[in-house]
Amino acid sequence: MTVTKTSEGPGRTDSKIQRRSWKLPIAFALVSLISGVLFIGFAEDAPTGFDLSTSTDLFRLPVIQLPALATGVIVTIVMALIAVGSAFVISQNRTVPTWIPILGAVVALAGFLTWAAADETLRVPELFAGALVLAVPLVFGALGGVISERAGVVNIAIEAQLLAGAFVSAVVGTITSSPFVGLLAAAVAGMLVSFLLSVFAIKYLVNQIIVGVVINVLVSGLTGFLYSQWLTESPEQLNNPEGFSVIAIPILSGIPLIGPVFFKQTFIVYLLYVIVAVVAFALYRTRWGLRLRAVGEHPKAADTVGINVKLTRFWNVALAGAIAGLGGAFITLSQTGQFGKDVTAGAGFIALAAVIFGRWDPIKATLAALLFGFASNLQNALSVVGSPVPSEFMLMLPYVVTIIAVAGLVGKSRPPAASGTPYIKG
């Protein structure tokens, strides 16, 4: 930390404190060390193939072959250069450009995949498509978290909203034989859970963290009880919903690499594209977004200009719950095909980490959720090719990434100023 003093006029001295964060160079130095040990010391002298096309593409791309040992050497050198370069930039009291850590992450990932799948061929479109499927509930939950916290309410109950949406969509979808009705019911279920959060957090001013934790436990216990006492007794009548079928968009689905990942998906995924775009636009370009951010940053100022702070928070938390409920519907209507006890498996907490990682921005939170989905899908991809990486390590990888994000190792994250603070008029 450096301290510089500036004088403005006689007898006046201001202190300016500049804090240097050495997290980035230290992190890349550690990655460089680990890369040297794993990618060089334990590398096989064999190439790794990366197949970028599928049999249904309009045209095929060549399979890229990367030698495992040489790639490991290059990755180790690049990581060391980034560590030294970022340390130099920080020592000059300058900010490291965002593209540098992103480039480093991509290079490190390429090195890891090359090392882990040595002498095998990875099907890249299948890897990315699987990652997107696993990330969809996280994106829905993260968008709900962004909206709720932008309004000033910490949404710890994302897990409960996803779980309620998954349960109700399975039951209603089975009874009505319509996945669309089940999807709508999931949004209503997520909204009802949010109403419970809003009543205690906004009206009765109960600690938002405690309320969120209690709601998670409540919904988990309630859905688990109903599942064991109700759904397991009549699975064909209550837990056998008709799922959404895959819709391949003509021409676009045939584009190599991109097409099979983004344009050969179910209706819910295409709906997610629209919701992400609408939320990202509306949050910064509409009156709704301006009022939402106002009550989350400075509720007293918003109140003085005539905005009903509590009502605005209430309905936006409800909207957040509805969006998260759609993520729960995706799990049962497109992913698993039926509801199971605690089927969300902690996805709501990873979505909350994506909100923090994405710095309360819908686009960045979406990208963070995609990153977590990719980390989760790596286990499936590497197990297919017989990777030497222990399965236990791959299982914990998404949670390790979550801890790194929440710990702030990717940079400082400042939440909305009034997030978690109840507003008392007067």
N, C-alpha and C positions, 0 to 999 in steps of 0.2 A: 504494500500500500504506500502510495506517495501522497505527500501533502504539499500543496503550493498555496502561497499567500499573495493576494493582490490588494492594492490600496486604491481606494476611490475617494479622493479628497482628504484634507487634513484631518488627522485623528481618527480615520476610519480604516479598518482592516477586515477583509472578508477571507475566510478560509474555504478553499475548494479541495475537496477530498476525492481522489480518483482511486478506485479499487481495481486492482488487477486480479483477474481470475485465471489461474494456471491449470484449470481442469482439463481444457482441451489438449494442450501439449502433453500433459501427464498421461491422459487417456490414450493418446496415439503412441506415446512411448511404450506404454504397457502392451498395446496391440502389436507394435513392432517386435517387442520381445517375444510375445506369444507366437507371432507368425514365424519368427526365426526358429523357435523350438519345434512347432508342429509342422509347418509347411516345408521346412528344410530338413530338420532332423528326423522327422518321421514320414517323409514323403516317399511315395513309390515312383520309380523311374518309368512312368507310363502316362500316356495322354488321357485327357478327359474330354469326352464329346458333349457338345451342347446342340441338341436338335431344336431348331427354331420354328419348324413347320409341322403341320399335321397332314393327314391324308386327304382332308376335305378342303385344304387351302386352294386358292386360285392358282398359285404357283409355289414352288418349293424353294426354300432358302438352303444354302449349303450348310452342312454340319460343321460347326467350328470345333477344331481340335486344339486343346491347350496342354502343353507338357506340364505335368504336376510340379516337378522339381524346379524348373525354370520359372514357372509362374510364382511359386513360393518365394524365390529369391527376389523377383521384381516387386512383389507385394510387400515384402519386408523392407526393402529399400524405400519404396514410396511412403510407407507408414513412418519410417524414420525421418524422411525429408519433411513430411507434414508436421511431425512433432517439433523438429528444429525450426522450421519456417514459422509456425504459429507461435512458438516461444519468442522468436525474434520480433515478430509483429507486436505481441503483447508487451514485450520489454520497451517498445517505442511508444507505449500508451496509445496504440491504435487497435481497432477492432478487426478481428479475423473475418474475412468475407465468408458469407454463408455457404458459398459453393465449395469451399475447401473441405469442411467436414463432410459434406454430402459426397464429394468425390472420393474422399477417404473411405467412407462407409461402403460405397459401391465397389471400390477396389478390394477392400477387405472381404466383402461378401463373395466376389468373384474368386478370390484366392481360397476361401473356405470351401466353396463348392467344388473347385478344381481338386483340392486336396481330398475332400471327403468322398468324391465319386471317381477317384482315379481308376483308370482302365475300364470305365463304364461310360454310358451315354445318358445324360439327363434330358428329359423331354421338357423343355422350358415352358411351352404353352400350358401343359398340364400342371406344372408347378405353380404358375401364376394364376391359372383358373381355380385351382384348389385353394390358393391363398385368398382369392376374392370371395369365394363361398364362405370361408371361415371368418372373413372380415365383415361380411354384410351385417350380422347382428351387432358387431362392435361399432360400425358406422352409425347405425340407427341409434344405438345407445349414446354414442358420443355426441350426435346432433342434439339429442334430448338434453344431455348434460350441458352443452354450450348454451342452448336457449334458456334453460333454467338458471344457470349461474350468471348469465348476462343480465337476467332479471333480478339477481340478488339473492337467489335461494340455492344453497349447496345441495345438489341432487345425489346424495349417497344411495338413494333408493332405485337407481337404474337397474340393479339386479332384480329387484322385486317387480319392476315394470316389465322387464323382459320375460320373467317367469310367468307373470299373470297373462301376458299376451300369448305365450306359448301354450299355456293350459287352456285358456278360453278358445283360442283358434282351433285347437284339436277337438274340443267338445262340440263347439258350434259348427265347425266345418264338417264333422261327422254327421251330426243330426240333420243339417240342411243339405248335405252332399254338394256343397258349393265352397270352393276355397276362397272365393271373393267375399262371401258373407263371413267366413271365418276370419279373414284379414281385417274386415271392418270391426268385427267383435273384439279382435285383439287390440285395436286402437282404443276402443271404448274401455277395455279392461285396464290398459295402461293409464288412461285418463283418470279412471276411478282411483287407482293407487295414488296418482298425483294429487287428487282431491284430498286424500287422507293426509298426505305430506303438507299440503297448503293450509289445511285447517289448523293443524298443530303449529306449524312453523310461522305462518303469517298472521292468523287470527289470535292464537293463544301464546305466541312468542316463545314456544318451546325451542330449546337448542336444536338446530337443524341437523347436526351430525347425529345426535342421539335418536331423533325421530327417524332419520333415514335407516339407521342400523336396526331399530326396532321393527320398522316396516319390512325390511329384508327378512328378518327372522320370522315375522308373522306370515308373510306370503309364502315363504319356503315351507313352513310347518303346515299351513292351510292346504296348499296344493299337494304336498306330500301325503297328507291325510286323505284328501279326496281321491288322490290317485290310488292309494292302497285300498280304500274302502269302496270306491265307486268305479273307477275306470278299469281296474284289474278284474272286476266282477263281470263287466260287459264290454270287453275291448272292441268287439265288432260294432256295437251300437253307439259307443261313446268315444273311442280312441282309435279310430281308423279313418282319418280324414282323407279326402281326395286332394292330392297335392297339385301344385302348379307344374305344368309341363314346360320343357325347354323350348324357347322360341328363338329360332335362328333368323336374324335379319339378313335378307338377301344382299349379296355382294359384300356388305360390311363384315359378315361373319366369315368370309373367305379370305380376308386380309391376313397374311401370315403374322403370327405372334399376337397381334392386337385383336383380330377377329374372334378366335376361339375363346379369348379371355373375357372380352367386354360385350360382344354382340351375339353370343350364343348362351343366353341366360334365361331365367324365368321372369315372369311379370314383376315380381317383387324387386328384383335387382334393377330392372328398368325404371320402376317407380322410385327406387333409391337415387338413381342418377338425377331425376327431376327434383326430388326433395332437396338434395345437396345443392343443386344450382339455385333453387328458389330461396333457400335459407341464406346462402352466401350472398345473393343479390339483395334480398329484402333487409338483411341485418344492417347493411351500410348505405342502402340507397332509397329507403322508404321511410315514411313517417312512423310506421310500426317499429322498424328497427331503431330509429332515433329514440323513441319513447322507451323501448326495451333497454337500450344501453344507458339511457338517462337514469332510470330507476335502479339500475345495477351499479352505476358509478356514483351518482350524487342524488339520492332520493329526495332530500330536502329541497334542493334546487328544482327538481322535477315537480314537486308538490306546489311550489310557489308559482309555477306557470300553469297550474290547473290540471296536472296529470294526477289521476287517482293511483297512487303508488301501490296500495294493497291490491286493488282490483287488477291492475296491470300485471303484477306479480302472480296473482292467483291464476289468471287465464293463460298466461305464458307457461307457467309450470304445468298446467293441464295439457297444453299443446305439446310440451316436451314429453310428457308421459305417453301421449297418443303416438308420437313418433317412435319412442322406445318400444311401445307395445307392438308395433309393426315388425321390429327386429325379432321379438319373441315368436311372432307368427311365422317368420322365415324359417326358424329352427324346426318347427313341427310340420309346416306345409311344404317345405322345399329341401330340408336337410335330413332330418331323421325320419320323417313320415309318421311320427306319433309322439305323444307326450310321455316323458319318463321323469321320475323323481329327480328334482334339481337338474333338469336337462340343460340349463344354461351354463352350468359348471363354472361359475365365477366370471362369466363374460361381462356382466355389468360393472365389475370392479376394474377389469381391463379397459372397458370403455371409459370409465372415469379417469384412468391414467392417460388415455388418449386425449381427453379434454385438456389435461394439464400439459401433456407433451405438445399438444397443438396450440397451446397458449390461448385457449378460449376463442379460437377462430374456426369456423366451420370447415374451411378447406384444409387447414393444417391439421385439425382433429381427424378429418377423413383420411389424410395421408398417414397419420400416426396409427389409426386403426388398421389400415392396409398393411403397415409395417408389422404390427402385432399378428395379423392374420398370416402374413408370409412366414414369420417366425414359427407359428403353430404348424404350418403345413410342411415345413422343412423335414419334420420327423417322418411324415408319410413318404415324401419323395426320396429321402436317403435310405429308408428301410427297403424300398423297392429295388434299389441298385446294390444292396448289400454293403452299405457304408460301415467302416470300422467305428464310427462315432457311437458311443453307448446310447441306447434308446432313452435311458433315464436323463441323460444330459439334454436331449432334444425335447423331452417332455417339460423340463424346467425352463427352457430357453425363452418362451414368451413371457414368463413371469420375471425372469432376469431382466429382459428388456423393459418390462413395466417398472421394476425397481429403479433401473437406471434413469428412466424418464421422470419418475416422481422425485427422485433424489436431486434432480436439477443438474445432472452431469452433462446435459445437452444444452445448457444455457438457463438463464434466469427466466422464470415464468411469473408474471404479475397478474393475479386474478382481478376481476372487477372490484373496485374499491369497496363497495358495500356488500359484496358477496358474503353470505353467512351472517349478516348483521340485520336483525329485525328493525323495522321502521316504526317508530312511535310518533304519531302526528302531534305537533305542538311545540 
